């Protein structure tokens, strides 16, 4: 009788489930993720577009880093000492008052510091905005994945977006381009140079907290890539350092403050 009915019940159920999955995959793959009215697809497309623009700006800036921020490249010792008196890495953050008092107590040094500010402040703003754009990108990318899993984008989940040809390409591009940002920072703008640029921005313009790693998400020193070798410890390691993140010694995690990852 089972044979007449079409085989064993579990086999029939398995075949039916497989057919439903195949139908869902076909339906998902046919969705126009890039349609103007598809909020999920448009959000992902904008993220990828932003990432490309950020990388382009980072590459431009990497070619014009002023010599005073690359102190090791200054061969004349007297000139290097002159700039060392007003250009600081993240050591400044631990004793900023002492650094500022030393400058203010010397009239010649104070004038030099003001001239230095007038010369480089516009360029410092541009560097800071580029660094901050990396921070904003990784935050928005992480939020996109959270929204996707939370059902904010109706009819879309990470699983079915990855079943869509355009979706899986854009997700891969978004993550890949984030990696390119990190490698660009790591190979084109040395960690200590990034620190000096950020600290100078903080001194001459004010603010600058967005690229410090207080919440384990932002960016700031040494190695942009090395933190990824520590998996779940990324956020806790970064948050213990005021200058953590990809502009100092750690990096931005897609996984939020708890050390997880998307």
VENLINBEL-V827402 format. One record per residue. RES is the residue in one letter. PHI is phi in degrees with one decimal (NA if undefined). Layout:
RES/PHI  RES/PHI
This chain:
X/NA  X/-61.2  X/-61.4  X/-64.9  X/-79.0  X/114.2  X/111.0  X/-65.3  X/-57.6  X/-67.3  X/-68.0  X/-64.0  X/-62.5  X/-61.5  X/-65.7  X/-65.8  X/-63.7  X/-61.6  X/-65.0  X/-64.6  X/-62.7  X/-64.5  X/-65.5  X/-64.7  X/-63.4  X/-65.0  X/-62.3  X/-62.6  X/-67.0  X/-88.3  X/-66.5  X/-83.4  X/-66.0  X/-95.7  X/-62.4  X/-56.0  X/-87.2  X/-90.0  X/-62.5  X/-60.2  X/-64.7  X/-66.7  X/-62.4  X/-66.6  X/-64.0  X/-64.9  X/-61.5  X/-64.1  X/-62.7  X/-60.4  X/-59.1  X/-63.4  X/-66.4  X/-62.5  X/-62.6  X/-59.9  X/-66.4  X/-61.4  X/-66.6  X/-60.7  X/-66.5  X/-64.6  X/-86.2  X/-129.0  X/-63.8  X/-61.3  X/-56.7  X/-58.7  X/-89.7  X/-112.5  X/-55.2  X/-65.1  X/-87.8  X/-86.2  X/-79.3  X/-76.0  X/-64.5  X/-64.6  X/-64.6  X/-63.1  X/-62.7  X/-61.6  X/-73.7  X/-61.5  X/-74.7  X/-129.6  X/-113.4  X/-126.3  X/-93.1  X/-72.3  X/-61.1  X/-59.5  X/-66.1  X/-86.2  X/-149.1  X/-61.6  X/-62.1  X/-64.2  X/-63.8  X/-68.9  X/-64.2  X/-64.0  X/-70.4  X/-69.0  X/-81.2  X/-122.5  X/-60.9  X/-64.2  X/-67.4  X/-65.6  X/-64.5  X/-63.2  X/-63.3  X/-67.5  X/-63.0  X/-62.0  X/-60.4  X/-60.9  X/-73.5  X/-114.3  X/-61.0  X/-64.3  X/-69.0  X/-62.0  X/-61.4  X/-65.6  X/-62.7  X/-62.8  X/-62.7  X/-66.9  X/-63.2  X/-64.7  X/-65.3  X/-67.6  X/-59.6  X/-63.9  X/-62.7  X/-67.6  X/-65.3  X/-68.3  X/-64.8  X/-63.8  X/-65.5  X/-59.7  X/-65.8  X/-64.3  X/-62.4  X/-61.0  X/-74.3  X/-84.5  X/84.4  X/-62.5  X/-90.9  X/-56.9  X/72.2  X/-120.8  X/-131.0  X/-59.2  X/-61.1  X/-79.4  X/-65.2  X/-74.1  X/-82.6  X/-88.3  X/-59.0  X/-67.3  X/-63.1  X/-67.6  X/-67.1  X/-68.7  X/-61.7  X/-63.3  X/-65.0  X/-60.9  X/-73.1  X/-61.6  X/-66.8  X/-62.8  X/-61.7  X/-64.1  X/-58.1  X/-61.8  X/-67.7  X/-63.7  X/-62.0  X/-67.3  X/-97.9  X/-105.9  X/-129.7  X/-55.0  X/-53.6  X/-67.9  X/-68.4  X/-61.3  X/-60.6  X/-64.5  X/-65.1  X/-66.5  X/-64.6  X/-63.9  X/-61.4  X/-61.5  X/-71.4  X/-94.2  X/-113.5  X/100.7  X/75.9  X/93.6  X/-67.5  X/-62.9  X/-102.6  X/-95.4  X/-95.7  X/-61.4  X/-105.4  X/75.8  X/-111.7  X/-87.5  X/-128.6  X/-169.9  X/-143.6  X/21.6  X/-106.0  X/-78.1  X/-106.5  X/-59.0  X/-62.6  X/-69.2  X/-78.6  X/-104.8  X/47.9  X/-67.8  X/-88.1  X/-55.1  X/-65.7  X/-68.4  X/-64.8  X/-68.0  X/-68.7  X/-78.2  X/-113.9  X/-62.8  X/-101.7  X/-72.0  X/115.4  X/-82.2  X/-102.1  X/-136.6  X/-107.9  X/-123.5  X/-157.0  X/-88.3  X/-99.3  X/-76.8  X/-98.5  X/79.4  X/-66.8  X/-87.0  X/90.3  X/-79.9  X/-145.6  X/-90.6
